[in-house]
């Protein structure tokens, strides 16, 4: 069964939540980079790699949700 079309409010809400999550993840990544540079240790770098992977996943999800939400409903019906 096809998904029902999203209202403008639902689209705006999804985009706001995704972009907020991405900005928060970016802040954590920035802090982790700063922390790893200031006090280098092997543990810091492994945590930094894990956080970087989580950030990359968040960015990819945000881009995917943004593209899906901004696509026109006509393009979805034709596809």
PDB file of N, CA, C and O in Angstrom:
ATOM      1  N   UNK A   1       0.854  -1.172   0.000  1.00  0.00           N
ATOM      2  CA  UNK A   1       0.000   0.000   0.000  1.00  0.00           C
ATOM      3  C   UNK A   1       0.902   1.238   0.000  1.00  0.00           C
ATOM      4  O   UNK A   1       1.818   1.325   0.818  1.00  0.00           O
ATOM      5  N   UNK A   2       0.662   2.190  -0.896  1.00  0.00           N
ATOM      6  CA  UNK A   2       1.516   3.385  -0.952  1.00  0.00           C
ATOM      7  C   UNK A   2       1.331   4.267   0.281  1.00  0.00           C
ATOM      8  O   UNK A   2       0.255   4.323   0.876  1.00  0.00           O
ATOM      9  N   UNK A   3       2.395   4.940   0.638  1.00  0.00           N
ATOM     10  CA  UNK A   3       2.344   5.846   1.791  1.00  0.00           C
ATOM     11  C   UNK A   3       1.471   7.054   1.457  1.00  0.00           C
ATOM     12  O   UNK A   3       1.427   7.507   0.313  1.00  0.00           O
ATOM     13  N   UNK A   4       0.789   7.559   2.459  1.00  0.00           N
ATOM     14  CA  UNK A   4      -0.048   8.734   2.226  1.00  0.00           C
ATOM     15  C   UNK A   4       0.847   9.963   2.063  1.00  0.00           C
ATOM     16  O   UNK A   4       1.940  10.014   2.627  1.00  0.00           O
ATOM     17  N   UNK A   5       0.390  10.946   1.300  1.00  0.00           N
ATOM     18  CA  UNK A   5       1.198  12.164   1.105  1.00  0.00           C
ATOM     19  C   UNK A   5       1.375  12.919   2.427  1.00  0.00           C
ATOM     20  O   UNK A   5       0.486  12.929   3.279  1.00  0.00           O
ATOM     21  N   UNK A   6       2.510  13.531   2.571  1.00  0.00           N
ATOM     22  CA  UNK A   6       2.778  14.303   3.785  1.00  0.00           C
ATOM     23  C   UNK A   6       2.206  15.705   3.658  1.00  0.00           C
ATOM     24  O   UNK A   6       2.229  16.308   2.585  1.00  0.00           O
ATOM     25  N   UNK A   7       1.697  16.212   4.766  1.00  0.00           N
ATOM     26  CA  UNK A   7       1.235  17.604   4.782  1.00  0.00           C
ATOM     27  C   UNK A   7       2.459  18.519   4.877  1.00  0.00           C
ATOM     28  O   UNK A   7       3.568  18.071   5.168  1.00  0.00           O
ATOM     29  N   UNK A   8       2.234  19.782   4.631  1.00  0.00           N
ATOM     30  CA  UNK A   8       3.331  20.759   4.726  1.00  0.00           C
ATOM     31  C   UNK A   8       3.924  20.764   6.128  1.00  0.00           C
ATOM     32  O   UNK A   8       5.140  20.858   6.291  1.00  0.00           O
ATOM     33  N   UNK A   9       3.067  20.664   7.143  1.00  0.00           N
ATOM     34  CA  UNK A   9       3.531  20.641   8.529  1.00  0.00           C
ATOM     35  C   UNK A   9       4.416  19.427   8.774  1.00  0.00           C
ATOM     36  O   UNK A   9       5.476  19.553   9.387  1.00  0.00           O
ATOM     37  N   UNK A  10       3.999  18.251   8.306  1.00  0.00           N
ATOM     38  CA  UNK A  10       4.789  17.033   8.509  1.00  0.00           C
ATOM     39  C   UNK A  10       6.135  17.118   7.787  1.00  0.00           C
ATOM     40  O   UNK A  10       7.155  16.673   8.315  1.00  0.00           O
ATOM     41  N   UNK A  11       6.136  17.686   6.587  1.00  0.00           N
ATOM     42  CA  UNK A  11       7.393  17.845   5.854  1.00  0.00           C
ATOM     43  C   UNK A  11       8.329  18.789   6.603  1.00  0.00           C
ATOM     44  O   UNK A  11       9.515  18.502   6.765  1.00  0.00           O
ATOM     45  N   UNK A  12       7.789  19.908   7.053  1.00  0.00           N
ATOM     46  CA  UNK A  12       8.612  20.880   7.777  1.00  0.00           C
ATOM     47  C   UNK A  12       9.145  20.275   9.071  1.00  0.00           C
ATOM     48  O   UNK A  12      10.302  20.493   9.432  1.00  0.00           O
ATOM     49  N   UNK A  13       8.301  19.515   9.768  1.00  0.00           N
ATOM     50  CA  UNK A  13       8.716  18.889  11.022  1.00  0.00           C
ATOM     51  C   UNK A  13       9.850  17.898  10.786  1.00  0.00           C
ATOM     52  O   UNK A  13      10.843  17.912  11.513  1.00  0.00           O
ATOM     53  N   UNK A  14       9.713  17.035   9.775  1.00  0.00           N
ATOM     54  CA  UNK A  14      10.756  16.050   9.487  1.00  0.00           C
ATOM     55  C   UNK A  14      12.071  16.725   9.121  1.00  0.00           C
ATOM     56  O   UNK A  14      13.135  16.312   9.582  1.00  0.00           O
ATOM     57  N   UNK A  15      11.997  17.755   8.299  1.00  0.00           N
ATOM     58  CA  UNK A  15      13.221  18.467   7.924  1.00  0.00           C
ATOM     59  C   UNK A  15      13.851  19.149   9.134  1.00  0.00           C
ATOM     60  O   UNK A  15      15.071  19.119   9.295  1.00  0.00           O
ATOM     61  N   UNK A  16      13.036  19.758   9.979  1.00  0.00           N
ATOM     62  CA  UNK A  16      13.559  20.439  11.170  1.00  0.00           C
ATOM     63  C   UNK A  16      14.245  19.449  12.100  1.00  0.00           C
ATOM     64  O   UNK A  16      15.335  19.723  12.604  1.00  0.00           O
ATOM     65  N   UNK A  17      13.621  18.310  12.328  1.00  0.00           N
ATOM     66  CA  UNK A  17      14.200  17.302  13.215  1.00  0.00           C
ATOM     67  C   UNK A  17      15.504  16.768  12.642  1.00  0.00           C
ATOM     68  O   UNK A  17      16.489  16.647  13.370  1.00  0.00           O
ATOM     69  N   UNK A  18      15.532  16.445  11.355  1.00  0.00           N
ATOM     70  CA  UNK A  18      16.738  15.888  10.750  1.00  0.00           C
ATOM     71  C   UNK A  18      17.869  16.909  10.757  1.00  0.00           C
ATOM     72  O   UNK A  18      19.000  16.571  11.108  1.00  0.00           O
ATOM     73  N   UNK A  19      17.581  18.159  10.372  1.00  0.00           N
ATOM     74  CA  UNK A  19      18.649  19.158  10.334  1.00  0.00           C
ATOM     75  C   UNK A  19      19.141  19.492  11.745  1.00  0.00           C
ATOM     76  O   UNK A  19      20.328  19.757  11.940  1.00  0.00           O
ATOM     77  N   UNK A  20      18.245  19.481  12.721  1.00  0.00           N
ATOM     78  CA  UNK A  20      18.673  19.708  14.106  1.00  0.00           C
ATOM     79  C   UNK A  20      19.584  18.578  14.569  1.00  0.00           C
ATOM     80  O   UNK A  20      20.616  18.825  15.193  1.00  0.00           O
ATOM     81  N   UNK A  21      19.206  17.343  14.268  1.00  0.00           N
ATOM     82  CA  UNK A  21      20.047  16.199  14.650  1.00  0.00           C
ATOM     83  C   UNK A  21      21.417  16.288  13.985  1.00  0.00           C
ATOM     84  O   UNK A  21      22.432  15.984  14.611  1.00  0.00           O
ATOM     85  N   UNK A  22      21.448  16.696  12.740  1.00  0.00           N
ATOM     86  CA  UNK A  22      22.729  16.820  12.035  1.00  0.00           C
ATOM     87  C   UNK A  22      23.582  17.920  12.651  1.00  0.00           C
ATOM     88  O   UNK A  22      24.796  17.760  12.785  1.00  0.00           O
ATOM     89  N   UNK A  23      22.966  19.029  13.026  1.00  0.00           N
ATOM     90  CA  UNK A  23      23.738  20.118  13.647  1.00  0.00           C
ATOM     91  C   UNK A  23      24.277  19.691  15.013  1.00  0.00           C
ATOM     92  O   UNK A  23      25.408  20.026  15.363  1.00  0.00           O
ATOM     93  N   UNK A  24      23.480  18.960  15.781  1.00  0.00           N
ATOM     94  CA  UNK A  24      23.943  18.470  17.078  1.00  0.00           C
ATOM     95  C   UNK A  24      25.110  17.502  16.887  1.00  0.00           C
ATOM     96  O   UNK A  24      26.114  17.581  17.594  1.00  0.00           O
ATOM     97  N   UNK A  25      24.967  16.583  15.922  1.00  0.00           N
ATOM     98  CA  UNK A  25      26.058  15.646  15.640  1.00  0.00           C
ATOM     99  C   UNK A  25      27.314  16.394  15.187  1.00  0.00           C
ATOM    100  O   UNK A  25      28.427  16.003  15.539  1.00  0.00           O
ATOM    101  N   UNK A  26      27.145  17.453  14.417  1.00  0.00           N
ATOM    102  CA  UNK A  26      28.294  18.252  13.976  1.00  0.00           C
ATOM    103  C   UNK A  26      28.985  18.903  15.168  1.00  0.00           C
ATOM    104  O   UNK A  26      30.213  18.990  15.212  1.00  0.00           O
ATOM    105  N   UNK A  27      28.195  19.357  16.132  1.00  0.00           N
ATOM    106  CA  UNK A  27      28.779  19.936  17.344  1.00  0.00           C
ATOM    107  C   UNK A  27      29.574  18.910  18.140  1.00  0.00           C
ATOM    108  O   UNK A  27      30.673  19.201  18.614  1.00  0.00           O
ATOM    109  N   UNK A  28      29.014  17.703  18.288  1.00  0.00           N
ATOM    110  CA  UNK A  28      29.737  16.639  18.978  1.00  0.00           C
ATOM    111  C   UNK A  28      31.027  16.280  18.250  1.00  0.00           C
ATOM    112  O   UNK A  28      32.064  16.072  18.880  1.00  0.00           O
ATOM    113  N   UNK A  29      30.962  16.209  16.920  1.00  0.00           N
ATOM    114  CA  UNK A  29      32.152  15.882  16.141  1.00  0.00           C
ATOM    115  C   UNK A  29      33.209  16.970  16.291  1.00  0.00           C
ATOM    116  O   UNK A  29      34.394  16.674  16.448  1.00  0.00           O
ATOM    117  N   UNK A  30      32.781  18.229  16.242  1.00  0.00           N
ATOM    118  CA  UNK A  30      33.723  19.336  16.432  1.00  0.00           C
ATOM    119  C   UNK A  30      34.381  19.285  17.803  1.00  0.00           C
ATOM    120  O   UNK A  30      35.588  19.497  17.920  1.00  0.00           O
ATOM    121  N   UNK A  31      33.602  19.008  18.838  1.00  0.00           N
ATOM    122  CA  UNK A  31      34.161  18.899  20.186  1.00  0.00           C
ATOM    123  C   UNK A  31      35.114  17.721  20.284  1.00  0.00           C
ATOM    124  O   UNK A  31      36.163  17.826  20.921  1.00  0.00           O
ATOM    125  N   UNK A  32      34.760  16.589  19.655  1.00  0.00           N
ATOM    126  CA  UNK A  32      35.625  15.412  19.700  1.00  0.00           C
ATOM    127  C   UNK A  32      36.949  15.675  18.988  1.00  0.00           C
ATOM    128  O   UNK A  32      38.004  15.248  19.457  1.00  0.00           O
ATOM    129  N   UNK A  33      36.895  16.370  17.867  1.00  0.00           N
ATOM    130  CA  UNK A  33      38.134  16.713  17.154  1.00  0.00           C
ATOM    131  C   UNK A  33      38.994  17.617  18.012  1.00  0.00           C
ATOM    132  O   UNK A  33      40.199  17.398  18.137  1.00  0.00           O
ATOM    133  N   UNK A  34      38.384  18.631  18.604  1.00  0.00           N
ATOM    134  CA  UNK A  34      39.131  19.532  19.478  1.00  0.00           C
ATOM    135  C   UNK A  34      39.747  18.762  20.646  1.00  0.00           C
ATOM    136  O   UNK A  34      40.911  18.972  20.987  1.00  0.00           O
ATOM    137  N   UNK A  35      38.967  17.877  21.252  1.00  0.00           N
ATOM    138  CA  UNK A  35      39.449  17.095  22.387  1.00  0.00           C
ATOM    139  C   UNK A  35      40.597  16.172  21.986  1.00  0.00           C
ATOM    140  O   UNK A  35      41.567  16.023  22.729  1.00  0.00           O
ATOM    141  N   UNK A  36      40.486  15.559  20.818  1.00  0.00           N
ATOM    142  CA  UNK A  36      41.538  14.644  20.363  1.00  0.00           C
ATOM    143  C   UNK A  36      42.825  15.395  20.032  1.00  0.00           C
ATOM    144  O   UNK A  36      43.919  14.863  20.221  1.00  0.00           O
ATOM    145  N   UNK A  37      42.701  16.606  19.547  1.00  0.00           N
ATOM    146  CA  UNK A  37      43.888  17.394  19.212  1.00  0.00           C
ATOM    147  C   UNK A  37      44.567  17.912  20.477  1.00  0.00           C
ATOM    148  O   UNK A  37      45.794  17.920  20.573  1.00  0.00           O
ATOM    149  N   UNK A  38      43.765  18.341  21.443  1.00  0.00           N
ATOM    150  CA  UNK A  38      44.318  18.919  22.674  1.00  0.00           C
ATOM    151  C   UNK A  38      44.976  17.849  23.547  1.00  0.00           C
ATOM    152  O   UNK A  38      46.052  18.076  24.100  1.00  0.00           O
ATOM    153  N   UNK A  39      44.342  16.699  23.671  1.00  0.00           N
ATOM    154  CA  UNK A  39      44.880  15.623  24.507  1.00  0.00           C
ATOM    155  C   UNK A  39      44.929  14.319  23.705  1.00  0.00           C
ATOM    156  O   UNK A  39      44.072  13.452  23.877  1.00  0.00           O
ATOM    157  N   UNK A  40      45.917  14.183  22.842  1.00  0.00           N
ATOM    158  CA  UNK A  40      45.951  13.005  21.970  1.00  0.00           C
ATOM    159  C   UNK A  40      46.214  11.703  22.733  1.00  0.00           C
ATOM    160  O   UNK A  40      47.092  11.629  23.593  1.00  0.00           O
ATOM    161  N   UNK A  41      45.431  10.687  22.391  1.00  0.00           N
ATOM    162  CA  UNK A  41      45.670   9.331  22.868  1.00  0.00           C
ATOM    163  C   UNK A  41      44.987   8.397  21.875  1.00  0.00           C
ATOM    164  O   UNK A  41      44.119   8.822  21.114  1.00  0.00           O
ATOM    165  N   UNK A  42      45.375   7.140  21.885  1.00  0.00           N
ATOM    166  CA  UNK A  42      44.804   6.206  20.912  1.00  0.00           C
ATOM    167  C   UNK A  42      43.302   6.034  21.132  1.00  0.00           C
ATOM    168  O   UNK A  42      42.551   5.840  20.176  1.00  0.00           O
ATOM    169  N   UNK A  43      42.871   6.103  22.378  1.00  0.00           N
ATOM    170  CA  UNK A  43      41.447   5.951  22.681  1.00  0.00           C
ATOM    171  C   UNK A  43      40.636   7.111  22.104  1.00  0.00           C
ATOM    172  O   UNK A  43      39.536   6.908  21.592  1.00  0.00           O
ATOM    173  N   UNK A  44      41.182   8.328  22.187  1.00  0.00           N
ATOM    174  CA  UNK A  44      40.494   9.489  21.642  1.00  0.00           C
ATOM    175  C   UNK A  44      40.283   9.354  20.136  1.00  0.00           C
ATOM    176  O   UNK A  44      39.221   9.707  19.624  1.00  0.00           O
ATOM    177  N   UNK A  45      41.282   8.847  19.430  1.00  0.00           N
ATOM    178  CA  UNK A  45      41.167   8.742  17.982  1.00  0.00           C
ATOM    179  C   UNK A  45      40.169   7.677  17.568  1.00  0.00           C
ATOM    180  O   UNK A  45      39.472   7.844  16.567  1.00  0.00           O
ATOM    181  N   UNK A  46      40.085   6.575  18.322  1.00  0.00           N
ATOM    182  CA  UNK A  46      39.094   5.549  17.980  1.00  0.00           C
ATOM    183  C   UNK A  46      37.678   6.072  18.243  1.00  0.00           C
ATOM    184  O   UNK A  46      36.759   5.795  17.471  1.00  0.00           O
ATOM    185  N   UNK A  47      37.505   6.822  19.323  1.00  0.00           N
ATOM    186  CA  UNK A  47      36.196   7.425  19.598  1.00  0.00           C
ATOM    187  C   UNK A  47      35.859   8.453  18.529  1.00  0.00           C
ATOM    188  O   UNK A  47      34.703   8.596  18.130  1.00  0.00           O
ATOM    189  N   UNK A  48      36.883   9.169  18.069  1.00  0.00           N
ATOM    190  CA  UNK A  48      36.676  10.157  17.022  1.00  0.00           C
ATOM    191  C   UNK A  48      36.218   9.484  15.721  1.00  0.00           C
ATOM    192  O   UNK A  48      35.332   9.993  15.035  1.00  0.00           O
ATOM    193  N   UNK A  49      36.817   8.353  15.391  1.00  0.00           N
ATOM    194  CA  UNK A  49      36.408   7.616  14.193  1.00  0.00           C
ATOM    195  C   UNK A  49      34.958   7.127  14.312  1.00  0.00           C
ATOM    196  O   UNK A  49      34.194   7.216  13.351  1.00  0.00           O
ATOM    197  N   UNK A  50      34.585   6.620  15.473  1.00  0.00           N
ATOM    198  CA  UNK A  50      33.198   6.184  15.683  1.00  0.00           C
ATOM    199  C   UNK A  50      32.227   7.355  15.553  1.00  0.00           C
ATOM    200  O   UNK A  50      31.183   7.237  14.911  1.00  0.00           O
ATOM    201  N   UNK A  51      32.573   8.467  16.158  1.00  0.00           N
ATOM    202  CA  UNK A  51      31.716   9.646  16.083  1.00  0.00           C
ATOM    203  C   UNK A  51      31.641  10.171  14.656  1.00  0.00           C
ATOM    204  O   UNK A  51      30.581  10.614  14.213  1.00  0.00           O
ATOM    205  N   UNK A  52      32.756  10.125  13.935  1.00  0.00           N
ATOM    206  CA  UNK A  52      32.765  10.547  12.533  1.00  0.00           C
ATOM    207  C   UNK A  52      31.859   9.673  11.680  1.00  0.00           C
ATOM    208  O   UNK A  52      31.171  10.176  10.791  1.00  0.00           O
ATOM    209  N   UNK A  53      31.852   8.385  11.936  1.00  0.00           N
ATOM    210  CA  UNK A  53      30.971   7.474  11.198  1.00  0.00           C
ATOM    211  C   UNK A  53      29.499   7.774  11.512  1.00  0.00           C
ATOM    212  O   UNK A  53      28.653   7.759  10.619  1.00  0.00           O
ATOM    213  N   UNK A  54      29.208   8.044  12.772  1.00  0.00           N
ATOM    214  CA  UNK A  54      27.837   8.417  13.147  1.00  0.00           C
ATOM    215  C   UNK A  54      27.413   9.721  12.509  1.00  0.00           C
ATOM    216  O   UNK A  54      26.274   9.861  12.064  1.00  0.00           O
ATOM    217  N   UNK A  55      28.334  10.681  12.464  1.00  0.00           N
ATOM    218  CA  UNK A  55      28.045  11.961  11.823  1.00  0.00           C
ATOM    219  C   UNK A  55      27.779  11.778  10.334  1.00  0.00           C
ATOM    220  O   UNK A  55      26.839  12.363   9.796  1.00  0.00           O
ATOM    221  N   UNK A  56      28.598  10.972   9.666  1.00  0.00           N
ATOM    222  CA  UNK A  56      28.417  10.724   8.234  1.00  0.00           C
ATOM    223  C   UNK A  56      27.055  10.062   7.978  1.00  0.00           C
ATOM    224  O   UNK A  56      26.371  10.400   7.012  1.00  0.00           O
ATOM    225  N   UNK A  57      26.670   9.126   8.840  1.00  0.00           N
ATOM    226  CA  UNK A  57      25.359   8.495   8.711  1.00  0.00           C
ATOM    227  C   UNK A  57      24.234   9.499   8.893  1.00  0.00           C
ATOM    228  O   UNK A  57      23.238   9.460   8.171  1.00  0.00           O
ATOM    229  N   UNK A  58      24.390  10.403   9.861  1.00  0.00           N
ATOM    230  CA  UNK A  58      23.385  11.430  10.097  1.00  0.00           C
ATOM    231  C   UNK A  58      23.260  12.365   8.900  1.00  0.00           C
ATOM    232  O   UNK A  58      22.153  12.738   8.509  1.00  0.00           O
ATOM    233  N   UNK A  59      24.392  12.741   8.322  1.00  0.00           N
ATOM    234  CA  UNK A  59      24.368  13.621   7.147  1.00  0.00           C
ATOM    235  C   UNK A  59      23.690  12.925   5.972  1.00  0.00           C
ATOM    236  O   UNK A  59      22.860  13.528   5.290  1.00  0.00           O
ATOM    237  N   UNK A  60      24.035  11.665   5.731  1.00  0.00           N
ATOM    238  CA  UNK A  60      23.411  10.929   4.627  1.00  0.00           C
ATOM    239  C   UNK A  60      21.904  10.800   4.832  1.00  0.00           C
ATOM    240  O   UNK A  60      21.134  10.970   3.886  1.00  0.00           O
ATOM    241  N   UNK A  61      21.484  10.506   6.045  1.00  0.00           N
ATOM    242  CA  UNK A  61      20.056  10.400   6.340  1.00  0.00           C
ATOM    243  C   UNK A  61      19.370  11.749   6.152  1.00  0.00           C
ATOM    244  O   UNK A  61      18.267  11.812   5.609  1.00  0.00           O
ATOM    245  N   UNK A  62      20.008  12.820   6.593  1.00  0.00           N
ATOM    246  CA  UNK A  62      19.436  14.154   6.440  1.00  0.00           C
ATOM    247  C   UNK A  62      19.270  14.512   4.966  1.00  0.00           C
ATOM    248  O   UNK A  62      18.227  15.028   4.563  1.00  0.00           O
ATOM    249  N   UNK A  63      20.293  14.238   4.168  1.00  0.00           N
ATOM    250  CA  UNK A  63      20.209  14.530   2.738  1.00  0.00           C
ATOM    251  C   UNK A  63      19.105  13.688   2.091  1.00  0.00           C
ATOM    252  O   UNK A  63      18.336  14.193   1.273  1.00  0.00           O
ATOM    253  N   UNK A  64      19.029  12.418   2.455  1.00  0.00           N
ATOM    254  CA  UNK A  64      17.991  11.550   1.907  1.00  0.00           C
ATOM    255  C   UNK A  64      16.591  12.009   2.260  1.00  0.00           C
ATOM    256  O   UNK A  64      15.711  12.050   1.400  1.00  0.00           O
ATOM    257  N   UNK A  65      16.380  12.359   3.530  1.00  0.00           N
ATOM    258  CA  UNK A  65      15.065  12.839   3.962  1.00  0.00           C
ATOM    259  C   UNK A  65      14.728  14.158   3.276  1.00  0.00           C
ATOM    260  O   UNK A  65      13.590  14.365   2.855  1.00  0.00           O
ATOM    261  N   UNK A  66      15.714  15.052   3.161  1.00  0.00           N
ATOM    262  CA  UNK A  66      15.482  16.336   2.512  1.00  0.00           C
ATOM    263  C   UNK A  66      15.065  16.140   1.061  1.00  0.00           C
ATOM    264  O   UNK A  66      14.111  16.766   0.598  1.00  0.00           O
ATOM    265  N   UNK A  67      15.769  15.280   0.345  1.00  0.00           N
ATOM    266  CA  UNK A  67      15.426  15.020  -1.056  1.00  0.00           C
ATOM    267  C   UNK A  67      14.043  14.392  -1.161  1.00  0.00           C
ATOM    268  O   UNK A  67      13.251  14.780  -2.020  1.00  0.00           O
ATOM    269  N   UNK A  68      13.746  13.435  -0.303  1.00  0.00           N
ATOM    270  CA  UNK A  68      12.445  12.762  -0.350  1.00  0.00           C
ATOM    271  C   UNK A  68      11.305  13.726  -0.049  1.00  0.00           C
ATOM    272  O   UNK A  68      10.255  13.664  -0.688  1.00  0.00           O
ATOM    273  N   UNK A  69      11.501  14.606   0.910  1.00  0.00           N
ATOM    274  CA  UNK A  69      10.443  15.532   1.299  1.00  0.00           C
ATOM    275  C   UNK A  69      10.251  16.627   0.255  1.00  0.00           C
ATOM    276  O   UNK A  69       9.126  17.062   0.009  1.00  0.00           O
ATOM    277  N   UNK A  70      11.335  17.069  -0.353  1.00  0.00           N
ATOM    278  CA  UNK A  70      11.238  18.179  -1.294  1.00  0.00           C
ATOM    279  C   UNK A  70      10.841  17.755  -2.710  1.00  0.00           C
ATOM    280  O   UNK A  70      10.501  18.604  -3.535  1.00  0.00           O
ATOM    281  N   UNK A  71      10.881  16.460  -2.998  1.00  0.00           N
ATOM    282  CA  UNK A  71      10.428  16.002  -4.315  1.00  0.00           C
ATOM    283  C   UNK A  71       8.967  16.347  -4.493  1.00  0.00           C
ATOM    284  O   UNK A  71       8.188  16.295  -3.542  1.00  0.00           O
ATOM    285  N   UNK A  72       8.601  16.696  -5.694  1.00  0.00           N
ATOM    286  CA  UNK A  72       7.208  17.078  -5.925  1.00  0.00           C
ATOM    287  C   UNK A  72       6.311  15.840  -5.889  1.00  0.00           C
ATOM    288  O   UNK A  72       6.733  14.751  -6.277  1.00  0.00           O
ATOM    289  N   UNK A  73       5.087  16.010  -5.425  1.00  0.00           N
ATOM    290  CA  UNK A  73       4.158  14.869  -5.393  1.00  0.00           C
ATOM    291  C   UNK A  73       3.887  14.314  -6.790  1.00  0.00           C
ATOM    292  O   UNK A  73       3.647  13.116  -6.936  1.00  0.00           O
ATOM    293  N   UNK A  74       3.919  15.168  -7.825  1.00  0.00           N
ATOM    294  CA  UNK A  74       3.697  14.701  -9.193  1.00  0.00           C
ATOM    295  C   UNK A  74       4.796  13.748  -9.636  1.00  0.00           C
ATOM    296  O   UNK A  74       4.529  12.759 -10.318  1.00  0.00           O
ATOM    297  N   UNK A  75       6.024  14.044  -9.250  1.00  0.00           N
ATOM    298  CA  UNK A  75       7.147  13.175  -9.624  1.00  0.00           C
ATOM    299  C   UNK A  75       7.000  11.815  -8.964  1.00  0.00           C
ATOM    300  O   UNK A  75       7.357  10.799  -9.560  1.00  0.00           O
ATOM    301  N   UNK A  76       6.482  11.780  -7.747  1.00  0.00           N
ATOM    302  CA  UNK A  76       6.271  10.510  -7.051  1.00  0.00           C
ATOM    303  C   UNK A  76       5.175   9.689  -7.729  1.00  0.00           C
ATOM    304  O   UNK A  76       5.289   8.467  -7.829  1.00  0.00           O
ATOM    305  N   UNK A  77       4.118  10.351  -8.195  1.00  0.00           N
ATOM    306  CA  UNK A  77       3.025   9.635  -8.853  1.00  0.00           C
ATOM    307  C   UNK A  77       3.451   9.094 -10.202  1.00  0.00           C
ATOM    308  O   UNK A  77       3.023   8.010 -10.597  1.00  0.00           O
ATOM    309  N   UNK A  78       4.294   9.839 -10.923  1.00  0.00           N
ATOM    310  CA  UNK A  78       4.756   9.394 -12.239  1.00  0.00           C
ATOM    311  C   UNK A  78       5.716   8.233 -12.132  1.00  0.00           C
ATOM    312  O   UNK A  78       5.704   7.320 -12.958  1.00  0.00           O
ATOM    313  N   UNK A  79       6.579   8.277 -11.067  1.00  0.00           N
ATOM    314  CA  UNK A  79       7.658   7.315 -10.915  1.00  0.00           C
ATOM    315  C   UNK A  79       7.202   5.949 -10.716  1.00  0.00           C
ATOM    316  O   UNK A  79       8.019   5.039 -10.575  1.00  0.00           O
TER     317      UNK A  79
END
